[in-house]
């Protein structure tokens, strides 16, 4: 008689502004969630950091809390899945596990001059051909180099083989397994600018260019793999397997079941990230999109074009916490809806530079069109509208690279609970927008990967069959009006650069 399957998946969703532990049933319904906001530090203009040990302690506490809240037995957890903010990087001591420096966050711009020097030295084509990425402070490589060059004795320790580095997933895996597993997955590796996504390996030429010892780097595994087992003491004596890992945007890509070439998803969290499935052959973008690993299963890579927008939901967070013109993010929908027009008020949220397709690390945020008639509702609406305009910038470039128009956009993330945002997104892009029943697709995707790793699901077909739409939004805006709005955005964009 077959032993019944354990009924739960525990997913760790470590994001830019919060860490969450989510408990899923074997049918991938959310049982319970535990969440804690994460503090960001800004020690200098353009610098963004986090306390790596706080991320670790929060993760353990939240995993314990969600199990306690759900009143389940730890024995009934089949596996752990991990998804994480990508590009954020940590360098830590191999013996103690303690970071040498704060985690440097993906939004950090401190290495802009380093990136400029690399581009001026003629390295951009080589880097793009190997990694699919443009030279930008966004990616992990220059952050690691900065730590090695600027933290006392870091370079000596690295050369002696006493330091490890990795993205958040690798740091968590190392600590969860008591230092037994120094591993990452192919999607996170593909965002470091050190991984050759054509040859599927850490690249010696890139490691030499950035002066990073190979001994620091984690082993790169499939998204579904044996990443190790938690230490006996962490979860009441129960050893839990870690069997699914993906960077947050690729986890959402999987959670949205974008398994056929041409399918596109866009996630609206702290930033906005659109990924298009381009199949199993590497292609470089001709329109300043990134090429990245969408997922790697059974040793086979599926690639994606990606457009990265650095500020999406963070713009609404700024309205709430930075300038205090709203008390709750949920207020924004009615405030935007109450205005018939934007009255030519535009917000370009280039708080940490511009991402795709502009790639301008020196750009900064700007509000244009303010008059005596401008109200706080105009600023709120401008922050929401900006997400649609930025998405249209991405989709235009993607469609040109793909050589075909985009017919449908699957959306997820906290912002898309706002119906006004979804409708305006459809209107400005001219694309049908579909919102799934579960908009927490980042955690969902990691849960599916973990479930595949322990046999709760047979294949990705199970994910495709489980996906369902909760709402769809068809474009209905007059074309001339749409073009006028978008032209206003382009004008504002030029002024911020």
N, C-alpha and C positions, 0 to 999 in steps of 0.2 A: 504494500500500500504506500503510495507517494505521500510524503509529509506535506501538509498544506503550506502554501507560500506565506511568508511573513507579510502582514497587510499594510505596512507603512514605509514611506520614503521620507527621510529628513534632508531638506535642502538648506544649505547655507548660501544666502544671497548677500554678499558683501559689496555694498555700493559706495558711491562717493560721499553721500550725505547721511547714510544710515547703514546699519548692519541688521539683517533679519534672519531668523530661523523659521522655516515654514515646514509644517508637517502635512504631507499628502497621503491620502488613501491609495490603495493599489489601483483604483480607478482614476487617480489624479484629481480628486476633489480636495480642496483645501480643508484640512481638519482644524488647524489652529496656526496662529502667527505670533511670534514674539519679535519686537523691534526696538532698537535704540538708536537715537540720532548720534552722528559722529562729528566731532568738532574738527573744523578746518583751521589751519594757522596760516597767516600771511606775514611772514617776518620781514619781507621787503616787497616793493612794487613788482607784481608779476610772479612772485613766489607763492606756491601753495603746498602745504605739508600736512601730514597727519601723524599721530602717535601710533606707531606700528604695534606696540605692546598693548595699547588700549584696544586696537582692532582684535587682537588675539583674545584678550580677556573678555571682551564683549561677546565674541563668537561662542566661547565655551559657555558663558552665563546664559546666553539666549537659547542655545541648544538644550541646556538643562531646563530652562524656564518653559519652553514650548512643550516639552514632554510632560512636565508637571501639570501645566494648564490643561492639556488634553487628557490627562489621567490615563495614560497608556503605560504598558510595560516596555522598557527599553529592549527587551528580548524580541519584541514584535517589529522592530525596525529592520527592514531588509538591507538597506544601504544608505549611504550619504552621497548627495550630489553637491557640487560646489560651483557657484558662478560668482564672478567678481568684476569690479571696475578694472578695466584693462590699462596697460601702460604704466600705471602707478607702480613704483618699484622700491624694493627694500634690499639693503645689503646688511647681512648679519654675521655674527661670529659663529663659526662652525662648531665650536665646543659648547658655548653657553646659550646660543640661540638669541642673544640680545642684539638688536640693531645697532649699527655704528652711528646712525643718523636717522632722523625722522623719515617716514615714507615720503617720497617726492611724488606728488599727485600728477596725473595725466594733464591737468590744466596748467601746470607750472611752465613758466616762460624763461627761466633763468639761463637756459642754454641757447638763447636766440643768437648770440654772437658766435658761439661755437658752430651752430648750424650754418650761419652765414659764411663762416670761414671754410667749412667743408664744401659748400656749394661753389664758392669762388675758386676753390682748388680743383674743381671739376669732377667731384665724386658722385654727383646726383644721378647720372645715367646708370652707373654701375650699381648704386644702391637700389634704384628703382627696378632694374632688371633682375636683381636677386631677391628683393624683399617685397616688391609691389608697392613700396611706400615712398613718399617724398621726404626730403630732409626737413625736419621740423622738430621743435622742442617737445612736441606732443609725445613722441615715442621714447622708449625706455633707455636706449643705448647711451645717449648723451647725458641722461640723468645718472646712470651708473658711473660713467667716466667722471662726472662732476664730483660725485662722492669720493671716488678713489683719488682724485687730484686735490680735494679740498679738506678732507677730514684727516686729522693728524694720524700718521702711521698707517692709514688705510692701504696705500699702495704697497707698502712693505708686507703687510699682513696678507694681502691678496696674492702677491708673488710667492709667498711662503705656503700658499694653499690653505690658509686658515679662515678664509671668508667665503660665504655663499651669497648668491643674489637671486632674485626672482620677482615675478609679479605677485600680487596678493595671494593668488591660489597656491603658489609654490611655498610661500611663507606659512600659510595655514596648514598645508599638507605636512610640511616638515614638523611643525609643532604638534599637530594632531597625532602623528605617528611616532612622537618622541625622538625625532631626528633620524628615523630609519629610512624614510623615503624623501629624497630630494627630486621632486618630479613636477612637471607641468604638462599641459596638453598642447596640441599643435596650434590651436587658435590663439591662445595667449602667447605662445612662442612667436607667432607670426607678427605680433605687434611690438616686438622689442627692437626691430631693425637690425637684429643680429642673426636672424634665422632665414636661411635660403629656402623660400617656399616653392622653388622650382625643383631643387634637388632634395628637399625635405630633410634638412640637417642644419645644425649650427655651422656658420660659414667662417672659415679660417681667415679669409681676407678681411671680412668685416670686423672680426675680433681684433685683428692686428690694427686696423684703421682706428678703432675706438679704444685700443690699448686695454682690453679686458681679458684676463686669463680665462681660458676655457674651463679650468677647474672650478670656477665659481658657479657654472651654469647647471640647471636641472636637466634631468633626463626628460625627453619629449615623448609623450604617449598619445595614443588615439583619444578621442573624447570619451569613448567607452573603454575602460581599462582597469587593471588592478593598480590603484594609486597607493595602496597600503591599508593598514588597519589601525584604528585608534588605540592608544595606549590603554592598558587595563584599568588604570585609576581614573581616567577622565569621566567615564559615564557609568559609575556604579558597578564596575567590574565587568561590564559588557563590552566586548570588542566589536566595533562597527566597521564594516568595509566601506572604503571610499571608491566608488566605481564609475562615477560620471563627473567630468569637469569641462567647463567651457567659459570663455570670456563672456561678459554679460550680453554683448550684442549678438554674438553667435549663438548663445543659449536662447535668446529671443527668436532668432532665425529658425532654430530647431523647434521651439515651442509654437511658432506660427506655421510649421510644416511647409517651409519653403524649399521643397526638395526637387523641384523641376526648374530647368533653366528658364529665366525670364521672370520668375516670381520675385516680388519685392516686399520687404517689410520695413517699417520705420518705427523706431522706438522713441518715445518722448518722455525721458526721465530728466536727470540733471542736464544732460545734453540731448541732442537728437542725432540718431544714427540710422541711415538707410542702407540696407544691403540687398543686392540683386544677385541671385544665383546665375552664374555663367558657366556651370558645368565643370568637367574634370580636366580641362585644358587651361593652363595659365595664359592670361592675356593682359597686356599692359593697357592702362587707360591713356587715351590721347587727350582727355579733357580734365586732367588734374583730379580725377577720382583715385582712390586707392584700390589696389588689388590685394585681397587678403584670403586666408584660409577660412572658408565658411564652416567646414567641419571635416574631420578625418575619421572615418569609420573603416574598420578592417584593413587599415593601412592605406586606404584610398582617399585622396584629397578631392573635395569639391570646393571650387573657388568662388569668390564673390567680388563684385565691385562694391566699394563702400564709400559713402559720403558722410563725413563727420562734422557735426555742428557742435560747438563747444558749450553753448548756452541755450537751453530750452526751458525746462521747468525751473532752472536756476534764476531765470528772469522774473518769474512770479514770486519765487522765494525772496528775491531782492526787493520787490515791491512790498512784501510783507515785513521782512526783517531789516532790510537796509534803509528804506525811506518811510516805512510805516504807513503807506496809504491804503492798505487792506489789512484786516485782522486774520483772515483765513483765505487760503487759495480758492476755496469753493465759491467765494463771493465773485470771483472774476467773470464767471459765465453770465450772470445777470447784468453786471456792469457793462460788459461788451455788448450784450443784446439790447440794452436800453438805448444805445446810440444808433441812429440810422446810418451814419457815415463816420469814417475816421477823421474827417475834417483836415485831411492832409498831415496828420500827426503820425510820425514814424519813429519807432525805437529800433536801432540796430544794436543788439546786445553783444557787442564785441568786447566784453569785459576782460577776456583773456586772449584777445586776438581773434582773427577769423580763421575758421577751418575751411573745408572744401566748399566750392572749388577755388577759393580765393587764396588761401594759405598766406595770410598776412599776420605774423605774430606781433607786429608793432601796432596794429589797428586797435582802437579803443572805442567803447560804447558812445553812442550819440543819440540825442532826441532832436528831431527837426519838426518844423511847422507849428511851433508853439505860438499862440496868440493869447489875448486877454480872455478869449472864450474857451480856452483849453481847461478841462477839468481833470480830476483824478481818474474819471472813467475813460478819458481819452488815453491816458498813459497805460491803464490796464489793458484796454483794447489793443493798443500798439504793441504791447508785450506779447499778447496772444497772436495777433496778426503776423508778427515776425516769424513765428514758427512755420506758417504756411509759405511765406516768401522764401525763407531759407530752404525749405523742402523743395520748392519749385526750382531754385538754383541747382540743387542736387539732381533732381529728376531730369531736368533738361540735359545736363552733362551725361548722366547715365544712359539716356535714350540715344544720344549721339554715339556713345561708345558701343552700345549694344546694336546700333543700326536698326532699331525698331522702337515704336512708341510704347509707353507703359500704360497698360489698360486698367490695372488694379493695384491698390496699395493696401497691405494689411498693417494695421496700426496697433500699438500697445504702449504701455507705460502709463503713469499716473495722470498725465495731462489729457489723455483721450477719453477719460470719464466725462469730460466737458463736451457736450454735444455741439456747442457753438464752434469750438475749435475744430471738431471733425468736419462740420459742414463748410467752414471757411477754407479748410485744407482741401476739400474736394473742389470747391469753387475756384481757388487760385491755381491749383495744379491741373484742373480739368480731368482728373482721374477719379474713378470710383474708389471710395474708401470703405474698407470693411474692418469692423471692430469685432474681435472674438468674444466668446462668452467669458473667458478668463483673460483679463488684460495684464495679469502678472505673468506674462509669458517668459520672462527671463528665468524666474525660479522654476516655472513649469518645464522649460527646456532642460534645465539641469536635472530636474526630477526624472524626466523621461530617460535621460542618459544613464542615470544611476539605475533606474528600473531595467533598462536594456542589459546592464552589466550583471544583474542577478537573475535574469530570466523572467521578470514580471511581464515583459513585452518581447515579442518574437523578432520584430524588425521595425524600421521606420514607417512601414505601412500602417502599423498600429497607431502611430502619431497622426498620420494623414487622415485616417478614418475617424479619429477622435476629435479633430479640429472642427469647430462650428462657429458660424457668425452670430453675433448677438444683435448687430445693427449694421446697416449700410447707408452710405451717404453719396448721393449722385450729384455731379456738378449741375448747378442751375443758375449761375450768375450770367448776366449779359456779357458777351465777349468784349465789347468796347469798354465797359465798366471795369472788367477784370484787367484788361491791358493798362488802363489808366492807373489802377491801384498798383500794379506790378512795376510800372514805370516810376511811380513815386518812390517805391522801395529802392529801385536801382539808383535813383538820384541820391537818396539818403546814404546808401551804401558807399557811393563814391566819396561823399563828404567825410566819412569816418576814417578813410584810409590815408 
